[in-house]
Amino acid sequence: MLSYGSVAVALVQRQVMVVQAIHPHDHRDRFLDVYCFTPFNERVFTTSAVPCARIASADLLTIFPSTDVFNMPAQDILELPPQAYGEFNELCARNAKKCESLWAACKAKLR
């Protein structure tokens, strides 16, 4: 499923983040150990306030192909290719829309 250094998008603390596998994981693993990256600039991500996390495998949204080239211009910085960045933005928008619809439904119940 995730090999060492694989890059993916996942929900970490209810936020969409780019993650990188700390060590290999297979399909039977219920939890994944990852490094977390937050958006810094267009296509550039830096390590988050909590750089390492253990997330549920169900929180993985997508795994980028190993053929994609991810540039690491400096330690703790990750630059995504344009297509991967577009996919990240799409997943962020989808998550925001889901949260907004849940909030609207909750608000409607309170009225």
C-alpha positions in Angstrom: 0.0 0.0 0.0 2.5 2.6 1.1 6.2 2.1 0.7 8.9 4.1 2.5 8.7 7.7 1.4 5.4 7.4 -0.5 3.5 10.6 -0.7 -0.3 10.8 -0.2 -3.1 13.1 0.9 -4.9 12.2 4.2 -7.1 13.6 6.9 -4.9 14.5 9.9 -6.7 16.1 12.9 -9.7 16.7 10.6 -7.6 18.7 8.1 -6.5 17.7 4.6 -2.7 17.4 4.6 0.1 15.9 2.5 1.7 13.0 4.2 4.8 10.9 3.6 5.2 7.4 4.9 7.8 6.9 7.6 8.2 3.2 6.8 6.5 0.6 4.6 2.8 -0.3 5.3 0.7 -3.0 3.8 -3.1 -3.4 3.4 -3.5 -5.1 6.7 -2.1 -2.2 8.7 -4.9 -0.3 10.5 -2.7 2.6 11.4 0.0 4.4 9.3 3.0 6.3 10.6 3.5 9.4 8.5 5.3 12.8 8.3 2.8 15.6 7.9 3.1 18.6 5.6 1.0 21.8 5.5 0.6 24.2 2.6 3.1 27.0 2.6 3.0 28.4 -0.9 1.7 27.3 -4.2 2.9 23.6 -4.5 5.3 24.0 -1.6 4.6 22.3 1.8 6.4 22.5 5.1 6.3 20.2 8.0 3.4 20.8 10.3 3.4 21.7 14.0 3.3 18.0 14.7 5.6 16.6 12.1 5.0 12.9 12.8 1.5 11.3 13.2 -0.2 8.0 13.4 -3.3 8.0 11.3 -6.0 5.5 10.6 -5.6 3.9 7.2 -9.2 4.9 6.4 -8.1 8.5 6.6 -6.0 8.2 3.4 -7.7 10.1 0.6 -5.3 9.4 -2.2 -1.8 8.0 -2.8 0.3 9.6 -5.4 2.0 7.3 -8.0 5.6 6.5 -7.3 6.4 7.8 -10.8 5.6 11.4 -9.7 8.7 13.3 -8.9 8.5 15.2 -5.6 11.1 17.9 -5.1 12.6 18.4 -1.6 14.5 21.7 -2.1 15.4 21.8 1.6 15.0 19.7 4.7 11.4 19.7 5.9 10.1 21.2 2.6 8.2 19.2 -0.1 7.2 20.5 -3.5 4.4 18.8 -5.4 4.2 18.4 -9.1 1.4 20.5 -10.7 -1.0 17.6 -11.2 -0.6 16.4 -7.6 -1.1 19.9 -6.4 -4.3 20.1 -8.4 -5.5 16.9 -6.9 -4.7 18.2 -3.4 -6.7 21.3 -4.0 -9.7 19.3 -5.3 -9.6 17.1 -2.1 -9.4 20.2 0.1 -12.4 21.7 -1.7 -14.4 18.5 -1.4 -13.6 18.2 2.4 -14.6 21.9 2.9 -17.9 21.3 1.0 -18.6 18.2 3.2 -18.0 20.2 6.4 -20.2 23.1 5.2 -23.0 20.7 4.4 -22.7 19.0 7.8 -22.8 22.4 9.5 -25.8 23.5 7.5 -27.6 20.2 8.4 -26.7 20.7 12.1 -27.9 24.3 12.0 -31.2 23.3 10.4 -31.8 20.8 13.2 -31.4 23.5 15.8 -34.0 25.7 14.4 
